[in-house]
Amino acid sequence: MFMRHAPALAATTLLAMGGCTEDTAPPEPGAAPSGTSSAKLSAAAPPGWRLLYLENFTTPLDSNAAPWVRDTYATGFDTISDDPGLWYHNDYGSAWDTALASFHTYRKDIRLGQNGWLTASLSARDFDKDGVIESPPSITTQALGSEKVAVLRVPESTGGAIFRPTNRLPDQYRIEYKLKTLDFGGKRNGTIDYDGRTNGYSTAGCKTQHPWGEGQNTPGWSGDASAPYCEWQSVRNGPYGYNGFHFLTIVDFANPAPRNNHFWHYHRKVLMDSFSQHPDRIGTGTGGRICDASTNTYYNYRDSNFNTVNMWISGMPNWTPGPGGVPGNSQWFMTTCSGGVAENQLSTAGELQPELMPNQFYSFAIERSATAYTLEVTGNFARSGYRTLRFTRPFVVSNVPIWHYNTTASEYDGRFNGTLVQNDDHGSAQWPDQWPAGSAYPDYFVIGDLYTNVYEGSASLTDIALYVPQTTQNLALGKPATASSQCAAAEAAGKAVNGSWTGGNSDKWCALDAEKWLQVDLGSAQQVGKFVVRHSGAGGEKVAWNTRDFDLQVSNDSMQWTTVAQARANTADVTTHTFAPVTARYIRLDVITPTNDSDTAARIYELEAYAN
């Protein structure tokens, strides 16, 4: 076992857990209770966007406030390359199972922000399985000048710390934040060795990819999973040495939490990250190329400060990696040197200058429209100066898709479906229908250190903001509607979402059964923050027949419903109900008392839903 010198932390709970645009401008000057807000919605929204949530960490976040919980891998995400992945067993054999069992994994999640919209997620190892975590990562808040920031600290490469949304993102959105400090490798003042560290890693003990290494046939190591920890591929230096940070990544599954690096290579859609290689890894090569955006010319990575900003998309995977390989997707990079066109070659869009931080900062943003993703970063870059790098990539270009781009089934016809195949030294397996017709992959973002066998360091950030399109559109208009029943053929559920309430007594939904409800499928997940209900009086019938008591509910699966607004003793012809916006695909009006007299029929002339 390698040396560990960081303070230990007791684990207190044991249970299972499941096109191109560029702008230049002068540089800018230099755990909250669930359901509460630690930020006022005060950020100026970019044109066309409306601010939905903003977290500026004015309410303290203490990652020690929640217990560490052991992950027994009983509820792994998939069987491919998740932490207990079958892929590794088939590659390395039973010795890999022994390596995985040589330590325990602990996790914790902390919800914060308005309506608990954000989650801080951490992962750590207990190497000797004694219930004590030797080098726990943390996320805390502190003052930085006139601002409050969240500080992510990962003192050991086997830990991880990220921010993610608690719930899925809307189908169209803009997510952005400010990065105030960064210390996850790269050079400082011209050297990779600084502050007693190498490329951001402490010099104590060993730092290796164990147990989720490159495939056993990868050159440069024995490939023997029974090898001691220190004989696996070093991440601090050597041919596998690199550090990094995920500035902003969009992934295809719910509840992201730190996992091994190979897992993420199969589950990312678009991302901006750093790739701070050690000189040993570069060797006699170039290390890749970096774009000088001021001249639109490339220069070699080996001649840089190693603090890169890669702006790229994940494409199709290699369905048959071959013996000793690992699953992963093709990588397509965008720079001003390519005119924003994504190219299947490691190409960095620019270099950060951590020495300028926090007096200067960098802002990162990703947008998703109905047809494309846009990646954006603004700040003072080495060689090219202060500017905004912004690249838009449609979901599919020349039959090259962004992996799992479809957040709804209707966006995709199954053309890129395939079977992942492994034929390895210790076993074979197939995973069919990796992208079938009818599938959907809602978006989640990740910020931070999401690898639990690579990356080490610290960073601080603030002002995480989520925007949705500015719209006054009635989301329910003309959408499929169903109901508990109808009084007559001309009074079916669809009449309540036809945009009209002045067409006479048949221009409504009517129901007489004991349980009366009206449900609308918005067609995709939408941000909903307001309902307008037009009752009997709005359609010209008796005011006494206005719906007296009712609940308004939302759902993402039409099975589990959440009540977001209620009306009791209502007598108004038209009622408006506003609430903190939520993401929902389905909306529902549940009638409790249909009228204000003895009449037993429910009458709804129009049910409208709005983002705000």
VMD Tcl script that draws the C-alpha trace (Angstrom):
set ca {
  {0.00 0.00 0.00}
  {1.25 3.47 -0.81}
  {1.90 6.22 1.73}
  {-0.91 8.49 2.87}
  {-0.26 11.64 4.88}
  {-3.49 13.64 4.73}
  {-5.73 13.97 7.82}
  {-8.21 11.15 8.28}
  {-11.98 11.54 8.55}
  {-14.32 9.01 10.09}
  {-17.08 7.63 7.88}
  {-20.15 7.71 10.08}
  {-22.81 5.90 8.06}
  {-22.66 2.54 6.27}
  {-25.32 1.64 3.69}
  {-25.78 1.05 -0.04}
  {-26.13 4.02 -2.49}
  {-27.13 4.01 -5.55}
  {-20.24 27.88 -36.24}
  {-17.77 30.23 -34.53}
  {-18.23 33.59 -32.79}
  {-15.47 35.53 -31.11}
  {-15.63 38.80 -29.20}
  {-12.98 40.84 -27.47}
  {-13.45 43.22 -24.57}
  {-11.45 44.78 -21.74}
  {-10.88 42.47 -18.77}
  {-13.33 42.68 -15.90}
  {-12.07 43.75 -12.46}
  {-10.65 41.83 -10.48}
  {-24.52 23.91 2.56}
  {-27.62 25.64 2.50}
  {-30.81 24.05 3.89}
  {-32.74 22.21 1.21}
  {-35.35 24.40 -0.41}
  {-33.76 27.71 0.57}
  {-32.03 30.26 -1.62}
  {-28.56 31.56 -0.99}
  {-28.71 33.99 -3.90}
  {-31.04 36.67 -5.16}
  {-31.93 36.43 -8.82}
  {-30.05 39.56 -9.78}
  {-27.73 38.58 -12.64}
  {-28.39 40.32 -15.96}
  {-29.76 37.74 -18.38}
  {-28.16 37.46 -21.83}
  {-30.47 38.49 -24.69}
  {-33.18 35.94 -25.26}
  {-32.73 34.25 -21.90}
  {-34.51 34.48 -18.56}
  {-32.71 33.74 -15.30}
  {-34.21 30.75 -13.53}
  {-31.70 30.00 -10.76}
  {-28.58 31.73 -9.46}
  {-26.25 30.45 -6.74}
  {-23.61 32.86 -5.40}
  {-22.85 30.98 -2.16}
  {-23.83 33.74 0.25}
  {-25.38 30.98 2.35}
  {-22.54 28.85 3.76}
  {-22.05 25.36 2.41}
  {-20.26 22.91 4.65}
  {-19.60 19.50 3.13}
  {-19.00 18.16 6.64}
  {-22.67 18.74 7.46}
  {-23.65 15.53 5.65}
  {-22.32 12.06 6.51}
  {-20.16 9.94 4.28}
  {-22.13 6.94 3.03}
  {-20.48 3.78 1.79}
  {-21.20 2.84 -1.82}
  {-21.41 -0.94 -2.05}
  {-21.89 -0.76 -5.85}
  {-25.27 -2.43 -5.42}
  {-26.90 0.19 -7.65}
  {-24.28 0.80 -10.33}
  {-25.25 2.96 -13.30}
  {-24.46 0.34 -15.93}
  {-22.46 -2.86 -16.33}
  {-19.95 -1.49 -18.82}
  {-17.26 0.68 -17.25}
  {-18.97 1.96 -14.13}
  {-16.90 1.48 -10.98}
  {-17.91 -2.20 -10.61}
  {-17.95 -2.60 -14.40}
  {-18.01 -5.96 -16.11}
  {-15.65 -4.59 -18.77}
  {-12.75 -4.50 -16.32}
  {-13.42 -8.05 -15.10}
  {-13.47 -9.38 -18.67}
  {-10.23 -7.52 -19.41}
  {-8.18 -8.22 -16.29}
  {-9.84 -11.32 -14.84}
  {-10.56 -12.14 -11.21}
  {-7.45 -10.27 -10.06}
  {-9.27 -7.07 -10.91}
  {-12.19 -8.02 -8.67}
  {-9.68 -8.46 -5.86}
  {-8.17 -5.04 -6.61}
  {-11.59 -3.36 -6.51}
  {-12.40 -5.07 -3.23}
  {-9.16 -3.87 -1.63}
  {-10.75 -0.57 -0.56}
  {-14.15 0.94 0.22}
  {-15.76 3.84 -1.63}
  {-17.70 6.54 0.20}
  {-19.95 9.25 -1.20}
  {-22.00 12.19 -0.03}
  {-24.51 14.50 -1.70}
  {-25.57 17.92 -0.41}
  {-28.48 19.82 -1.92}
  {-28.31 23.61 -1.94}
  {-29.76 26.71 -3.53}
  {-33.31 27.76 -4.26}
  {-35.60 24.74 -4.23}
  {-32.46 22.62 -3.75}
  {-31.72 22.96 -7.47}
  {-27.98 22.27 -7.05}
  {-26.22 19.25 -5.60}
  {-22.64 19.04 -4.40}
  {-21.40 15.47 -4.84}
  {-18.19 14.00 -3.40}
  {-16.41 10.66 -3.49}
  {-13.51 9.30 -1.42}
  {-11.73 6.04 -0.60}
  {-11.17 4.21 2.64}
  {-8.05 2.28 1.67}
  {-7.81 -0.06 4.63}
  {-11.58 -0.41 5.11}
  {-11.52 0.69 8.74}
  {-14.29 3.29 8.40}
  {-11.79 6.16 8.23}
  {-11.34 8.15 5.02}
  {-7.69 9.07 4.77}
  {-7.85 12.08 2.39}
  {-11.41 13.37 2.13}
  {-12.30 15.93 -0.54}
  {-14.50 18.86 0.41}
  {-16.63 21.70 -0.93}
  {-16.90 24.73 1.35}
  {-17.72 28.42 1.02}
  {-15.52 31.37 1.87}
  {-15.04 35.05 1.12}
  {-12.85 36.02 -1.82}
  {-12.59 39.78 -1.97}
  {-16.12 41.15 -2.12}
  {-17.60 37.84 -3.29}
  {-18.42 34.48 -1.82}
  {-17.05 31.42 -3.56}
  {-17.36 27.66 -3.34}
  {-13.98 26.01 -2.88}
  {-13.50 22.47 -4.20}
  {-10.54 20.70 -2.60}
  {-9.40 17.25 -3.69}
  {-6.19 16.42 -1.77}
  {-5.87 12.91 -3.18}
  {-6.22 11.74 -6.79}
  {-8.58 8.98 -5.65}
  {-11.24 11.51 -4.57}
  {-13.67 13.67 -6.49}
  {-15.84 16.77 -5.99}
  {-18.42 18.19 -8.39}
  {-21.47 20.39 -8.72}
  {-24.43 19.09 -10.71}
  {-28.14 19.91 -11.06}
  {-30.43 18.02 -8.72}
  {-32.96 17.49 -11.52}
  {-32.64 17.22 -15.27}
  {-32.03 20.39 -17.26}
  {-34.75 21.87 -19.48}
  {-34.63 20.88 -23.13}
  {-33.34 24.38 -23.93}
  {-31.12 26.24 -21.48}
  {-27.96 28.21 -20.78}
  {-25.78 27.20 -17.82}
  {-22.85 29.43 -16.83}
  {-20.55 30.32 -13.92}
  {-17.37 32.20 -12.96}
  {-14.15 30.31 -12.26}
  {-12.18 32.38 -9.73}
  {-9.13 30.19 -9.02}
  {-7.74 26.97 -10.49}
  {-4.96 24.71 -9.24}
  {-5.33 21.34 -10.96}
  {-1.94 21.07 -12.65}
  {-0.24 22.93 -15.46}
  {2.71 25.24 -15.11}
  {2.97 28.20 -12.74}
  {5.45 30.90 -13.73}
  {7.02 28.58 -16.27}
  {7.49 25.39 -14.24}
  {5.49 22.19 -13.71}
  {7.02 21.84 -10.23}
  {5.81 24.46 -7.76}
  {4.70 24.71 -4.12}
  {6.30 21.35 -3.39}
  {4.08 19.61 -5.95}
  {4.44 18.11 -9.42}
  {1.80 19.07 -11.98}
  {-0.54 19.86 -9.10}
  {-0.03 16.52 -7.33}
  {1.54 16.15 -3.91}
  {4.88 14.36 -3.98}
  {3.98 11.98 -1.12}
  {3.27 8.33 -1.88}
  {2.08 6.90 -5.17}
  {-0.56 8.28 -7.53}
  {-1.87 5.66 -9.95}
  {-4.95 4.74 -11.97}
  {-5.62 1.67 -9.80}
  {-7.92 -0.18 -10.26}
  {-9.43 1.42 -13.37}
  {-6.31 1.46 -15.50}
  {-5.88 1.52 -19.22}
  {-6.52 -1.87 -20.79}
  {-4.17 -4.68 -19.85}
  {-2.57 -4.63 -23.32}
  {-1.76 -0.93 -23.11}
  {2.00 -0.40 -23.58}
  {4.04 0.95 -20.70}
  {2.97 -1.29 -17.85}
  {2.57 -4.97 -17.02}
  {-1.22 -5.10 -17.42}
  {-1.37 -7.41 -14.41}
  {-4.28 -6.43 -12.13}
  {-2.65 -8.27 -9.23}
  {0.24 -5.78 -9.26}
  {0.62 -3.63 -6.13}
  {-1.01 -0.21 -6.18}
  {2.23 1.62 -6.95}
  {2.97 -0.53 -10.02}
  {-0.13 0.64 -11.88}
  {0.11 3.60 -14.28}
  {1.28 6.71 -12.47}
  {-0.89 9.79 -13.05}
  {1.61 12.21 -11.50}
  {4.35 11.66 -14.08}
  {5.44 9.08 -16.63}
  {3.69 8.17 -19.92}
  {0.24 8.39 -18.25}
  {0.89 11.51 -16.21}
  {-1.72 14.23 -16.44}
  {-3.96 16.40 -14.28}
  {-7.07 18.33 -15.23}
  {-10.44 19.81 -14.42}
  {-13.86 19.69 -16.06}
  {-14.86 23.32 -16.48}
  {-18.33 22.40 -17.72}
  {-19.58 19.08 -19.07}
  {-22.98 17.86 -20.25}
  {-23.63 14.17 -19.57}
  {-26.38 11.74 -20.49}
  {-27.50 10.27 -17.17}
  {-29.17 11.35 -13.95}
  {-27.48 12.01 -10.61}
  {-23.88 12.28 -11.81}
  {-21.32 11.52 -9.11}
  {-17.50 11.17 -9.27}
  {-16.46 7.90 -10.91}
  {-13.44 6.45 -12.71}
  {-12.16 8.30 -15.75}
  {-13.00 5.67 -18.38}
  {-16.65 5.64 -17.36}
  {-16.98 9.32 -18.24}
  {-15.45 8.83 -21.69}
  {-18.64 6.98 -22.64}
  {-21.20 9.30 -21.04}
  {-20.26 12.83 -22.06}
  {-22.08 14.82 -24.76}
  {-20.20 18.15 -24.97}
  {-17.57 19.56 -22.65}
  {-14.91 22.09 -21.83}
  {-11.99 20.75 -19.82}
  {-8.30 21.12 -19.11}
  {-5.72 18.47 -19.97}
  {-2.52 19.26 -18.11}
  {-0.04 16.69 -19.38}
  {3.23 15.96 -17.65}
  {6.32 16.37 -19.89}
  {6.92 12.62 -19.53}
  {3.62 11.98 -21.30}
  {4.54 14.34 -24.15}
  {7.95 12.75 -24.59}
  {9.46 13.67 -27.94}
  {6.06 14.51 -29.46}
  {4.18 17.77 -29.76}
  {1.59 16.98 -27.08}
  {-1.12 18.20 -29.44}
  {-1.76 21.67 -30.81}
  {-3.10 24.93 -29.38}
  {-4.81 27.70 -31.32}
  {-3.63 31.28 -30.96}
  {-6.98 32.97 -31.50}
  {-5.37 36.34 -32.21}
  {-3.61 35.01 -35.33}
  {-5.61 31.83 -36.07}
  {-2.45 29.77 -36.08}
  {-1.54 26.63 -34.14}
  {1.47 26.06 -31.92}
  {2.64 22.94 -30.08}
  {1.31 22.04 -26.67}
  {4.85 21.37 -25.46}
  {5.57 25.11 -25.93}
  {2.60 26.19 -23.79}
  {1.93 26.70 -20.09}
  {-0.08 23.42 -20.07}
  {-3.23 25.19 -18.70}
  {-5.42 24.32 -21.65}
  {-9.08 24.93 -22.45}
  {-10.42 22.19 -24.70}
  {-13.85 22.85 -26.23}
  {-15.20 19.69 -27.79}
  {-17.96 17.19 -28.43}
  {-18.20 13.43 -28.03}
  {-19.03 11.55 -31.21}
  {-19.74 7.90 -31.91}
  {-17.97 5.19 -29.91}
  {-15.80 2.38 -31.21}
  {-18.28 -0.48 -30.93}
  {-15.48 -3.11 -30.82}
  {-12.42 -1.77 -28.96}
  {-10.62 -5.11 -29.07}
  {-8.79 -7.11 -26.40}
  {-7.22 -5.01 -23.67}
  {-8.97 -1.84 -24.81}
  {-11.52 0.34 -23.05}
  {-14.80 1.75 -24.38}
  {-14.85 5.41 -25.33}
  {-16.20 7.90 -27.83}
  {-14.56 9.80 -30.67}
  {-13.46 13.31 -29.74}
  {-14.05 16.39 -31.91}
  {-12.39 19.70 -30.98}
  {-13.41 23.25 -31.92}
  {-11.10 26.29 -32.19}
  {-11.00 29.60 -34.00}
  {-8.18 28.12 -36.11}
  {-10.67 25.62 -37.54}
  {-13.33 28.29 -37.98}
  {-15.29 26.61 -35.20}
  {-15.58 23.37 -37.17}
  {-15.23 20.30 -34.92}
  {-12.18 18.27 -35.94}
  {-11.25 14.75 -34.86}
  {-7.83 15.86 -33.60}
  {-6.66 17.06 -30.19}
  {-6.81 20.84 -30.58}
  {-6.94 23.30 -27.71}
  {-8.94 26.52 -28.04}
  {-6.71 28.53 -25.69}
  {-4.62 28.68 -22.53}
  {-5.77 29.97 -19.17}
  {-3.44 32.08 -17.03}
  {-4.02 30.93 -13.42}
  {-1.43 33.43 -12.18}
  {-3.91 36.23 -13.01}
  {-6.63 34.74 -10.82}
  {-8.60 35.76 -8.78}
  {-8.03 39.39 -9.83}
  {-9.23 38.21 -13.21}
  {-11.56 35.28 -13.73}
  {-12.94 33.10 -16.51}
  {-16.61 32.51 -17.26}
  {-17.83 29.28 -18.84}
  {-21.22 28.61 -20.44}
  {-23.02 25.95 -22.45}
  {-26.30 26.51 -24.29}
  {-28.68 23.98 -25.79}
  {-31.16 25.11 -28.44}
  {-33.64 23.02 -30.40}
  {-30.90 22.05 -32.90}
  {-27.42 22.62 -31.45}
  {-25.08 23.04 -28.51}
  {-23.00 26.19 -28.00}
  {-19.81 26.26 -25.92}
  {-18.46 29.57 -24.62}
  {-15.58 30.80 -22.46}
  {-14.53 34.37 -21.73}
  {-11.30 35.60 -20.15}
  {-7.68 36.64 -20.59}
  {-5.90 33.92 -22.56}
  {-2.17 33.44 -22.96}
  {-0.94 34.82 -26.32}
  {-4.41 35.81 -27.59}
  {-5.49 38.16 -24.77}
  {-8.95 38.94 -23.43}
  {-11.76 37.56 -25.59}
  {-14.81 35.34 -25.82}
  {-14.42 31.98 -27.57}
  {-17.84 30.72 -28.66}
  {-18.58 27.75 -30.92}
  {-21.92 26.29 -32.00}
  {-22.17 22.68 -33.13}
  {-25.46 21.28 -34.56}
  {-26.52 17.91 -33.19}
  {-25.55 16.15 -36.44}
  {-23.01 17.31 -39.05}
  {-22.14 15.15 -42.09}
  {-23.62 12.12 -40.33}
  {-21.42 12.71 -37.27}
  {-23.70 13.16 -34.25}
  {-23.11 14.51 -30.81}
  {-23.38 11.39 -28.68}
  {-26.84 10.92 -27.15}
  {-27.87 14.47 -28.07}
  {-31.59 13.73 -27.92}
  {-33.23 14.72 -24.66}
  {-36.58 13.44 -25.98}
  {-37.47 10.42 -28.12}
  {-39.05 12.58 -30.82}
  {-35.68 14.20 -31.68}
  {-34.07 10.99 -32.92}
  {-35.00 8.08 -35.23}
  {-32.52 5.38 -34.18}
  {-30.08 5.78 -37.08}
  {-26.97 5.66 -34.88}
  {-27.92 2.62 -32.82}
  {-25.31 -0.06 -32.25}
  {-24.07 -2.90 -30.08}
  {-21.02 -2.49 -27.88}
  {-18.98 -5.69 -28.13}
  {-16.18 -6.94 -25.89}
  {-14.13 -10.02 -26.70}
  {-11.36 -10.06 -24.14}
  {-8.86 -12.40 -22.52}
  {-11.06 -13.15 -19.51}
  {-14.57 -12.91 -20.91}
  {-16.87 -11.61 -23.61}
  {-20.03 -9.53 -23.48}
  {-22.38 -7.54 -25.66}
  {-24.44 -4.49 -24.81}
  {-27.08 -4.05 -27.57}
  {-29.19 -0.98 -28.29}
  {-26.79 1.64 -27.07}
  {-28.77 4.36 -28.90}
  {-32.11 2.94 -30.06}
  {-35.12 4.67 -31.54}
  {-37.46 5.74 -28.76}
  {-34.58 6.53 -26.41}
  {-34.10 9.82 -24.57}
  {-31.11 11.19 -22.68}
  {-31.96 14.31 -20.66}
  {-29.06 16.67 -19.97}
  {-27.20 17.12 -16.69}
  {-24.16 19.35 -16.21}
  {-21.02 18.63 -14.20}
  {-18.44 21.11 -12.89}
  {-15.27 19.99 -11.09}
  {-13.10 16.94 -10.51}
  {-15.22 14.00 -11.59}
  {-12.44 11.37 -11.81}
  {-11.72 9.11 -8.85}
  {-8.43 7.74 -10.13}
  {-6.97 10.90 -11.74}
  {-6.91 14.65 -10.93}
  {-5.88 16.38 -7.72}
  {-5.99 20.00 -6.61}
  {-8.34 22.84 -5.76}
  {-10.54 25.42 -7.48}
  {-13.04 28.09 -6.53}
  {-16.09 29.32 -8.39}
  {-19.24 31.38 -7.99}
  {-22.41 32.63 -9.67}
  {-23.68 29.36 -11.13}
  {-26.65 30.51 -13.21}
  {-29.30 28.57 -15.11}
  {-31.26 30.40 -17.81}
  {-34.24 29.31 -19.90}
  {-35.53 30.88 -23.12}
  {-37.48 34.09 -22.65}
  {-40.99 33.23 -23.78}
  {-44.64 33.99 -23.18}
  {-45.77 30.93 -25.09}
  {-48.65 28.87 -23.75}
  {-46.88 25.54 -23.40}
  {-50.15 23.57 -23.25}
  {-51.69 25.04 -26.39}
  {-52.69 22.29 -28.80}
  {-50.85 19.57 -26.88}
  {-52.32 16.07 -26.36}
  {-54.82 16.10 -23.50}
  {-56.55 13.28 -21.66}
  {-59.10 13.29 -18.86}
  {-60.89 11.09 -16.37}
  {-64.05 11.30 -18.53}
  {-66.14 13.73 -20.57}
  {-69.76 14.81 -20.34}
  {-70.30 14.59 -24.10}
  {-68.35 13.88 -27.28}
  {-68.05 17.60 -27.97}
  {-66.65 18.27 -24.48}
  {-63.46 16.19 -24.56}
  {-60.15 17.09 -22.93}
  {-58.73 18.66 -26.08}
  {-61.24 21.51 -25.85}
  {-59.36 22.80 -22.79}
  {-56.12 23.33 -24.74}
  {-57.47 24.61 -28.08}
  {-56.73 28.27 -27.32}
  {-60.40 29.28 -27.25}
  {-62.94 29.78 -24.46}
  {-65.55 31.92 -26.21}
  {-66.99 29.33 -28.59}
  {-70.04 28.48 -26.53}
  {-70.92 25.76 -24.06}
  {-69.11 23.07 -26.05}
  {-65.81 24.98 -26.02}
  {-64.75 23.28 -22.79}
  {-63.82 20.06 -21.07}
  {-66.58 18.72 -18.88}
  {-66.60 15.74 -16.52}
  {-69.19 14.18 -14.22}
  {-67.47 11.16 -12.68}
  {-66.44 11.02 -9.03}
  {-62.73 11.60 -9.70}
  {-62.26 14.43 -12.15}
  {-58.87 15.26 -13.68}
  {-57.46 16.82 -16.82}
  {-53.93 15.98 -18.00}
  {-51.75 17.51 -20.74}
  {-48.57 16.11 -22.32}
  {-46.30 19.08 -23.11}
  {-44.34 16.86 -25.51}
  {-40.98 17.33 -23.80}
  {-39.62 18.48 -20.49}
  {-40.33 22.19 -20.07}
  {-39.84 24.82 -17.42}
  {-43.27 25.56 -15.93}
  {-43.80 28.40 -13.47}
  {-47.37 29.60 -14.08}
  {-50.82 28.19 -14.75}
  {-53.87 30.08 -15.97}
  {-57.23 28.32 -15.60}
  {-60.39 29.62 -17.29}
  {-63.50 28.37 -15.53}
  {-67.23 28.35 -16.26}
  {-67.75 32.11 -16.02}
  {-64.92 32.76 -18.52}
  {-66.87 30.74 -21.09}
  {-70.19 32.47 -20.48}
  {-71.76 29.90 -18.16}
  {-72.79 30.38 -14.52}
  {-70.25 31.94 -12.18}
  {-71.53 29.57 -9.50}
  {-70.12 26.75 -11.58}
  {-66.54 28.07 -11.40}
  {-64.26 25.35 -10.06}
  {-64.22 25.76 -6.28}
  {-61.35 23.52 -5.07}
  {-58.58 22.06 -7.22}
  {-54.89 21.15 -7.31}
  {-52.40 21.82 -10.09}
  {-49.71 19.18 -10.48}
  {-46.62 18.37 -12.57}
  {-44.82 15.17 -13.50}
  {-41.98 13.90 -15.67}
  {-43.40 10.40 -16.15}
  {-47.21 10.86 -15.81}
  {-47.10 8.53 -12.81}
  {-45.50 10.42 -9.95}
  {-47.18 13.80 -9.44}
  {-46.11 16.87 -7.47}
  {-48.62 19.53 -6.45}
  {-47.26 23.00 -7.25}
  {-50.37 25.11 -6.69}
  {-53.77 24.80 -4.99}
  {-57.03 26.72 -5.05}
  {-59.63 26.56 -2.30}
  {-62.98 28.35 -2.18}
  {-62.39 29.88 -5.59}
  {-65.17 31.97 -7.16}
  {-63.19 33.74 -9.92}
  {-63.77 33.19 -13.64}
  {-60.02 33.12 -14.34}
  {-57.34 32.07 -11.86}
  {-53.60 32.59 -12.20}
  {-51.18 30.44 -10.22}
  {-47.45 31.27 -10.07}
  {-44.75 29.23 -8.33}
  {-41.01 28.58 -8.40}
  {-40.43 27.15 -11.90}
  {-40.01 23.40 -12.16}
  {-39.12 21.02 -14.99}
  {-42.06 18.92 -16.14}
  {-43.36 17.13 -19.19}
  {-46.89 16.55 -17.92}
  {-49.32 18.87 -16.17}
  {-52.54 18.00 -14.45}
  {-55.59 19.71 -12.96}
  {-57.16 17.62 -10.24}
  {-60.69 18.76 -9.37}
  {-61.68 18.35 -5.73}
  {-64.93 20.35 -5.55}
  {-66.29 21.15 -9.04}
  {-68.62 24.08 -8.33}
  {-69.83 26.54 -5.71}
  {-73.37 25.13 -5.72}
  {-74.88 21.68 -5.90}
  {-73.96 21.05 -9.55}
  {-71.53 18.13 -9.82}
  {-69.95 18.76 -13.24}
  {-66.43 20.12 -13.66}
  {-66.10 22.74 -16.42}
  {-62.69 23.92 -17.64}
  {-62.72 26.18 -20.68}
  {-58.93 26.50 -20.91}
  {-55.87 25.24 -19.06}
  {-52.73 27.25 -19.90}
  {-49.13 26.71 -18.78}
  {-46.21 29.14 -19.03}
  {-42.52 29.12 -18.22}
  {-42.93 32.27 -16.13}
}
mol new
graphics top color blue
foreach p $ca { graphics top sphere $p radius 0.5 }
foreach p [lrange $ca 0 end-1] q [lrange $ca 1 end] { graphics top cylinder $p $q radius 0.2 }
display resetview
